Amino acid sequence: MKRLLFLFSTLLLAALFVVSYWEDGTREWTAYQRRFLGSLNRDERRGLSGGIKQLIVSDLRRVDRCTTCHMAIDKPQLALAKEPFTAHPGEYLTWHPPEKFGCTVCHGGQGLATEVKAAHGEVKHWEEPLLRGELIQSSCAKCHGDVKAIDAYVPKLAQGIQLYTQLGCAGCHAVGGFGQAVSIDLSDIGDKPWQLLDFTFVEGHPTLSQWLQEHFKEPRKVTPGFRKEELPAGEEEIYPSFMPSYGLRDEEARALTIYMLSLTQKNLPAKYVISPPPPEPAPAYASSVEAGRAVFHAYGCNGCHGMNGMGGRKNWNAQLGQEVPALVYVKTIYDREHLKELIRAGRQPVPRLDTTRPRPPLYMPSWKDRLNDEELEHVVDYLFSLYEQVPRPPSAPSEIEAGAQLESASKGGG
């Protein structure tokens, strides 16, 4: 009986060994390694071996096994090979040695995984999918506090930052304490799990980057809102997105997406971080009006009031035509002190067009803690100057001028 039990146990262990060996031999990473090693000559294979490879970066609390498949990342002679057998592009590994940085801190993905789909983070419940192509530029801001110093390497990130300012996003959103709280704070939007977003009207793979890009292109398509009759009894109507549709090109929407992905609160050890330079001194302006124009745009006022205060931004259920008012006529409505007081105090809530519907989503926030007295004076000068730019209809000629014109015309025709 003991001999039979021993024989059975031996056979079972042998079977388990065979199954385990077979499973290991058929895993994705072993197939990649066989293909890679088989493509090299004897000299090129010298020093290379199979098996799972991993980079342990204790400072960043990461264990990355990406080089199990990407075995040639440090071999520049294979720069033209196809993935995953190509070298890492550029000189980035010189500045970012893998043993210090690993892979996923920049590229995203699931470092411990050894199957392609899982390693690229394209699986349910994984919040950091692989950052493909230009999206990887967003990772540079984790360490580089001064993007201007590296803008040659991160052109899309730099473009996104510039667009954020030009479009006046700070008028509604705050980043790092700068901006207003009319809408959500974007300081850590890059950390937001994609599972918390609604992808009903978003095409493509559900990722944070995909949602952001489509939202920037067509905000009211992605967030169309719900009429009261579409909701359970007792719930209020939900307005469509009040973010303006800027008519962005694909490349501009992608640049803004890259900037949003760069906004994270994942603090890295101090030795990895390059601090931003001190603020540049304020430029000298030719006039108070020019200084006010700069303040108006820096604080994102054009995001709601339109370029040069021309208005036209949608504000659901607001009394004044369901739009944010234009500013070109403030000089005819307010005197200087009343306008300054309105800017300091803000206006909230905005009067409703229909009192049975929810209040308008946009409102005038208080600026008393944002603008100093000098900036406020400059802004008022700028707003008053807008009225002078309003086109005027040509004035009718006087009777004397009209008579002279007729006499001149008759002489010319005689």
Buried (B, 14 or more C-beta within 10 A) or exposed (E): EEEEEEEEEEEEEEEEEEEEEEEEEEBBBBEBBEEBBEEBEEEBEEEEEEEEBBBEBEEBEBBBBBBBBBBBBEBEEBEEBEEBBBBBEEEBBEEBEBEEBBBBBBBBBBBEBBEEEBBBBBEEEBBBBBBEEBBBBBBBBBBBEEBEEBBEBBBBBBBBBBBBEBBBBBBBBBBEEEBBEBBEBBBEBBBBEBEEBEBEBBEEEBBBBBBBBBBBBBBBBBBBEEEBEEEEEEEEBBBBBBBBEBEBEEEBBBBBBBBBBBBBEEEBEEEBEEEEEEEEEEEEBEEBBBBBBBBBBEBBBBBBBBEBBBBBBBBBBBEBEEBBBBBBBBBEEBEEEEBBEBBBEEEEEBEBBEEEBBBBBBBBBBBEEBBEEEBBBBBBBBBBBBBEEEEEEEEEEEEEEEEEEEEEEEEEEE
